[in-house]
Amino acid sequence: MPSLANIKSISYLKSDAAQISEDLERNGNPFIITKNGEASMVIEGIKQYQEKKAVIAALKVMALGEKERLQGKGISVAESRAQLLAARENRK
């Protein structure tokens, strides 16, 4: 959770965008931007954004796999291991 120091007004964003960018690069903590005293947006660094997107993609893959498992699709662990072993052998 961002610290209170990372809650800034939209006027601060307009006048100090370069400072926000530097702070994001330095410590990676996102900024909450307020408009008329209400939270309006969150600004985060590209590294944090990319990490979040990767986690979301992995969670989607896991959810899809779980859905298929519950539907009886897929293969057993033993079958999976056998397939991996066969693939390794074919590469040699």
For each residue, the residues with C-beta under 8 A, 3 or more apart:
1:
2: 6 7 29 30 31 32
3: 6 29
4: 7
5:
6: 2 3 23 29 30 31 32
7: 2 4 31 32 34 39
8: 12 13 16 20 31 32 33 34
9: 12 13 33 34 35
10: 13 14 33 34 35 40
11: 14 15
12: 8 9 15 16 20 33
13: 8 9 10 16 17 20 31 33 43
14: 10 11 17
15: 11 12
16: 8 12 13 19 20
17: 13 14 20 21
18: 21 22
19: 16 22 23
20: 8 12 13 16 17 23 24 31 43
21: 17 18 24 25
22: 18 19 25 26
23: 6 19 20 26 27 29 31
24: 20 21 27 28 29 30 31 43 44 45 48
25: 21 22 28 45
26: 22 23
27: 23 24
28: 24 25 45 47 48
29: 2 3 6 23 24
30: 2 6 24 42 43 44 45 48
31: 2 6 7 8 13 20 23 24 42 43 44
32: 2 6 7 8 39 41 42
33: 8 9 10 12 13 39 40 41 42 43
34: 7 8 9 10 37 38 39 40
35: 9 10 38 40
36:
37: 34
38: 34 35
39: 7 32 33 34
40: 10 33 34 35
41: 32 33
42: 30 31 32 33
43: 13 20 24 30 31 33
44: 24 30 31 48 49 52
45: 24 25 28 30 48 49
46: 49 50
47: 28 50 51
48: 24 28 30 44 45 51 52
49: 44 45 46 52 53
50: 46 47 53 54
51: 47 48 54 55
52: 44 48 49 55 56
53: 49 50 56 57
54: 50 51 57 58
55: 51 52 58 59
56: 52 53 59 60
57: 53 54 60 61
58: 54 55 61 62
59: 55 56 62 63
60: 56 57 63 64
61: 57 58 64 65
62: 58 59 65 66
63: 59 60 66 67
64: 60 61 67 68
65: 61 62 68 69 74
66: 62 63 69 70
67: 63 64 70 71
68: 64 65 71 73 74
69: 65 66 72 73 74
70: 66 67
71: 67 68
72: 69
73: 68 69
74: 65 68 69
75: 79 80 83
76: 79 80
77: 80 81
78: 81 82
79: 75 76 82 83
80: 75 76 77 83 84
81: 77 78 84 85
82: 78 79 85 86
83: 75 79 80 86 87
84: 80 81 87 88
85: 81 82 88 89
86: 82 83 89 90
87: 83 84 90 91
88: 84 85 91 92
89: 85 86 92
90: 86 87
91: 87 88
92: 88 89
